[in-house]
Amino acid sequence: MSEKKFDPGFDLAHWQTRFDELRAAHHVPGAALAVLVDGEVHELASGVLHRGTGVEVTTDSVFQSGSIAKVYTSTLIMRLVDSGELDLDAPVKDIVPEFGTVDEEATRTITTRQLLSHTSGLTCDFNYDAGRGDECLARYVEAAKDVALDCRPGTAVSYSGIGYIVLGRIIEVLTGQTWDEALKDRLFTPLGLERSMTLPEEALSYRVAMSHLGEPGQYPDPAPAWDLMPRSAGPAGRVLVSAGDVVRLAKMHLDGGVAPDGTRLLGVETVELMQRRVTEVPDKWTVSADGWGLGWTLYDWDGIAGYGHDGAAIGQYGYLRVVPQAGVAVALLTNGGGARELYAALFRELLGDLAGVRMPDAFEPPAQAPVVDFSRYVGTYKRAGVVITVSERDGAPHLVYEFVDGMKDFSPPLDVELYAVTESVFAGTGAGPSFSEGYMPVVFSTLGDGTECCYIGMRAAPKVA
């Protein structure tokens, strides 16, 4: 464990200056930052909400938090576990009749625990607009029955958006409310989260960040549309929130499940269970994960344990990190540009000074590259919506990452040069500063049943040819 001494105080003026400097250096149009230290939440804002209008970010501004929404959904699920309404190890099919997969055994056996820890085998990127009605989650779950699994349940971790939408549907079945209503009644209201919501029309009452898209190394332009997610994506990817409210949710977990007014929302044992490692993670770089718990991404900073989550909407990116031994939580929400670079630079300084944490250096090839027999990885890897073609081009490792089927219009194919980091880990070019600090992690691994796979973006794509 680190012996570094640190000052638990918070110099607001200093950090505002650093926040402004780093945001500008990495061409992020606007960002909001919240820091919990010594039991107090400090909120900072920098830049503009919209480069077209020039409206400034304020501490009460609302951003799209992307997959940080999964923390909200998992917290709601664990409230149902606490109350005895849900058994983590009961088959999901017993709770949600419309749930199913292309594999009969998987349909019978997938559990809530596996959904929470991304070990169910359900894939991530199934884009299906189930409409705006209250039945949208039920319709999405029904439609997802025909989507191929990334792997057999329990054989590996593979990041799953579908899994979290199914969790949202479990919440609906057991509470008799929509996921949106349950979130308000069972988390937002008791925690006093006044700038947290799920629907676009609710956000219109607030100062809202516009998404921005563009090329690396310069300020991006406002996106063609603010929010491209269907309502059914909510449990996996859409909570609209201020940075301060994200940290207030984290504070409840740090406080052992107790709200500011003393209301117990989660039992102490349940809070601890969420932070307990369920699975190792072959890809330790895409979201800086060392493992996964029940909803939380888990970190190990030279012996100092932490938890949190990353989030990405189209043109907006968020980061949450919690260091329990220091009582520190930090949330950053951004609206485009070099968001990942800003996060890395800012959090390295913040967590170092406030919590004695040394975050890992940027992922990149070593100065002395290992000699690797790459021929064993050559082939085609596929998961729902994505085909990865791995080859040797002019004697050098190479891959093409291509969206297909229902995802084919999502993005042009990525043409990626690979550089060896270890025998099975490679650094890929071309990911962009919103997602990495320079190189994209590409990890070759073997599933629990012996199937070879390629991890990109924490998603497992099995080798098919």
Buried (B, 14 or more C-beta within 10 A) or exposed (E): EBEEEBEEEBEEEEBBEBBBEBBBEBBBBBBBBBBBBEEEBBBBBBBBBBBEEEBBBBBBBBBBBBBBBBBBBBBBBBBBBBEEEBBBEEBBBEBBEBBBBEBEEBBBBBBBBBBBBBBBBBBBBBBBBBEEEBEBBBBBBBBBEEBBBBBBBBBBBBBBBBBBBBBBBBBBBBBEBBBBBBBBEBBBEBBEBBBBBBBBEBBEEBBBBBBBBBEBEEBBBBBEEBBEBBBBBBBBBBBBBBBBBBBBBBBBBBBBBBBEEEEBBBBEEBBBBBBEBBBEBBBBBBBBBBBBBBBBBBBBBEEBBBBBBBBBBBBBBBBBBBBBEBBBBBBBBBBBBBBBBBBBBBBBBBBBBBBBBEBBEBBBBEEEEEEBEBEEBBBBBBBBBBBBBBBEEEEEBBBBBBBEEBBEEEEEEBBBBBBBBEEBBBBBBEBBBBBBBBBBBBBBBBBEEEBBBBBBBBBBBBBEE
